[in-house]
């Protein structure tokens, strides 16, 4: 029963963190958001540090859900639908990246990207026309992931922006494939 009582707190805190980062998590504003008093928060979580650790665990759970969906998608349209549906999770991960000087945030960010990265690679390779070059697909994924988190916002996490993002990546890869690159860089050695 106590876990059910925590859910509104966790969901509200998760959303606040996704949009504002850790500085947005204020017990009073969180209490107001869900219509409870501050003493309810302290009764359930003791302090903000424990609450943040619960949010990080919740985020890892969300990453497994996202990864399951990503591993089952077959094309760009399906992947974009999933990414848009998980906008809050992705924005939460962005905040972890921004505030990665905090060790727990850094660990959670890395773990989340490992979970979702492995799940997305097959469709990623398909979308970018790199099915026959998994080395290059993984390399582009690692490089573009950092760029992705630098660019996304509440406003950009939509179908049009994501479609354009993939289009730009395909253009970059096409230019890369057409250049005279050393074999050791394109993964075909």
N, C-alpha and C positions, 0 to 999 in steps of 0.2 A: 504494500500500500504506500509506503514512504517513497518508493521509486516513482510511483505515479504522480505524487505531489511534486516531485522534482522536475518533471518533464516540462511544464510551462516555463520554469526558471531557465532550464537548459536551452530550450528552443529560443527564448527571448535573448539570452546572453550570447548564444551562437550567432544570431542575426546581428546583434549590436557589434560583436567582435568582427564579423564579416565586413560590415560597413565602416566602422570607426576604429578598429584595432583595439588593443588592450586598454588604451586610455579612455575609450568610450564606456568601459565597464565600471559603472559607479553603482554601488548597492542601492542608493536612494532612487536613482532613475530607473534601475532595473525593477525595483519594488513597485514604483509607480506604473511601469509598463505592464506588469501583470496584475496590478490591483491588490497587492499584498503589502504588509508592513515589513520594515527592515528586520524585525526580530524573527520573522518567518525565514528569511534568508539565512540568518545566523544559526537558527535551529536546524536547518537542513544541511548547510554547507560549512559551518564554523567560520570560514573566512574566505576572502576573495582568491587567495592562492589555491586553496583546495577546489574552489569553483572553476578556476581556469584549468586546472588539471583534469577535471571532469569534462570540460569543454574540449580539451585536446583528445581525450579518449573518445568522446562522441564523434569528433572529426575523423578519427581513424575508422570508426564504425561506418561512417558515411563514405569514406574512401573505399571500403570493401564493397559497399552497395554500388557505388559508381563504377568501380572496376568490373564488377559482375556484368553490369549493363554494357560497358564499353567492350568487353570481350565477346559479347554476343551481337554487336552491331556489325553491319556488312558494308556500309557505305558512308559517305560524307554527310548526307542528309540525316541518317539515323544518328550519327555521332553528334552532329550539331544539336539535334533535338535533345539528346541526353545532356550535353553540356549546358544548354539553356535551362533544362529542368533542374540541373544541379548548380545553378548560378550562385546560390548562397554558399555552397560547399567550396566552390572555386574561389569566390571572393574571400572566404575564410582562409583558404590556403595562401592567397595573395598576401593577406595580412601577416601570416606566419613568415613569408618570404621577406616582407618589408622589415619585420621586427626580429629577424633571425639572430641578432646579437644575443637574444635571450636563449640560453642553451636548450630549454624544453621546446621552444618554438622551432628552433633549428632541427632538432631531432624529429619532431612531428612532421615538419615540412619534408625532410628527406624521406622518412618512412612513407608518407602519403604519396610522394612522387614515385617511389619504388612500386607501391601497390598499383597505382593507376597506370604508371608507365608501362609495366609489363602487359597489362590488359589491353592497352590501346595500340601496341606496336603492329599487330597484324592489319587492322583497318587503317592505321596511319600509313603503313607501307603501300597499301592499296590506293589510298587517296592521293598520295604523292608520287605514284607510279614508280615505286622503289621495291616492289615485291622480290625482284631478283638481286637486290643489294641490301641485305639486312644491316650490314655494317654502316652504310651511308644513311639508311633510315634511322638507325639508333643515334648516329652522330647529329643528324638534322634535328631529331627529337630533342636531344639534350640542349643543343644550341637554341632552338626555338622556344623551349619551355621557359627559359629565363626571359627571353624577349616577350613572350606571351604574358607573363606575370607583370612585366613592366607596363604593358599597354592596357590590360583589361581594367575596366571600371564598371560601375553599375550600368552606365549608359552604353558601353561598348559590348557588353555580354549579350548580344542578340544575334539572330540568324544572319542578317546582312553583314555585320562586322565579321563574324566567324567565317562566312563564305568567302569574303574578301581576303581574310587572313590566309586561308588555305590556298586561294588563287595566287597570292603573293609568294607563298612558299613554293608552289609548283613552278612559278616563273623563275625563282632563284635556283631551284634544282635544275631546271632545264638549262639555264645559263651555265651552271656548274658542270653539267654533263657535256655541254658543247665546248667547254674550254679544254685546253691541253693540260690536264692535271697529271701529276705523277701517279703511277699505279698505286703507290703506297698510300696515297690519300683517299682514293676512291674505294678502297676495300677489295680490289680485284687482284691483289698480288697472289 
